[in-house]
Amino acid sequence: MTIITASDFRASQGKWMRRLAAGEKIIVRSREYGDMQVTAKPVKKAKAKKQTKADKEAQRVYDGFRRSLQDWKDFLAGDTTKMLSEEEFLNAVRD
């Protein structure tokens, strides 16, 4: 186990990543966050891609929700141009 400073970790990330990949445990010492242990757990590329797709889907849903909230706030403020009619809304939900 090796103890290093956060600035050393940032300055030589490649070196520390190689050592992590070799199985070494590293403690990164930070004034702001305190000590943190870093260990490597290899992830298969296919699994990483699946996680990325899930993250993108979650971000897409979150963005849609944020837009909907903003549209609702605009509607309450008097802007009715972004709101769908009941029929348009139901058609959009069915798709």
N, C-alpha and C positions, 0 to 999 in steps of 0.2 A: 504494500500500500504506500502510495506516495502523496505527500501534501504539497500543493502548489498554490500560488496566488491566482486570483481571477485574471489579473493582467498578464501573467505568464501563460495561462491557459489560452487567452485570446491571441497572444502574440505567436504562439507555436501550436495552433490547433491541430495541424497535420501530425506533428510529433506525438501529441497526446492521444489522438484518435488511433494511431497505429498501436500505441501501448494498450489502449482500451481494447482494441480488437484482439490483441494477444492475451487478454484475460486479466490484465492488471486493474486493480481498483485504485481510483484517484480521488482524493479529497481536494476540492477547490475552496480556498479560503477567501471570503469576500467581506469587506467592511459593512456593506449594505445588507447582505443576506445571510451572513454567518457562514459556517462550514457546510458544504454539500458534498455528499459522496456520489461519484459518477462511476457507473459500471456499464459495460456494453452487453447488450442482448441482441445477437444477430437476428435480423428479420429477413425472411425470404422476399425477393423482389416482387413476386406475385402477390404476396400478402400486403406489402407496402402499397401496391397499386390499388388493391381493393379498399384499403383504408383511405387512400387519396380520393377515390371515387365517392366513398361515403361522406368524406369531408366536403367535397364539392356539392353533393346533393344537399347536405345539411346547410351549407352556406347559401345555396339557391333558395331553399325554403325560408331561411332566416331573412334573406334579402326581400323576398316576396311579402313576408309578413311586415317588414319595416315599411315597404312601399304602401301596403294596405293601411297601416296605421297613419302614415302621412296623408294619404288620400282622405281618410276619415277625419283627421284634424282639419284638413282644408275644407271638407264639406261642412263641418261644424262652424267654420269661420265664414261660410257663405259661398264657397266655390263649388258649384255643382257639376262642373265640366268633366271631372274625373270619375264620377260615380256612374255605375252601370244601372240601366233600368232593371226591373225585376226579371224580365224575360232574358235580357242579355246576361245577367248574373247566373241564372239557372242554366243557360246554354254553356257558359264558361265552366261551370261546376261539372256538368255532364261530360265534358271533353276530357 
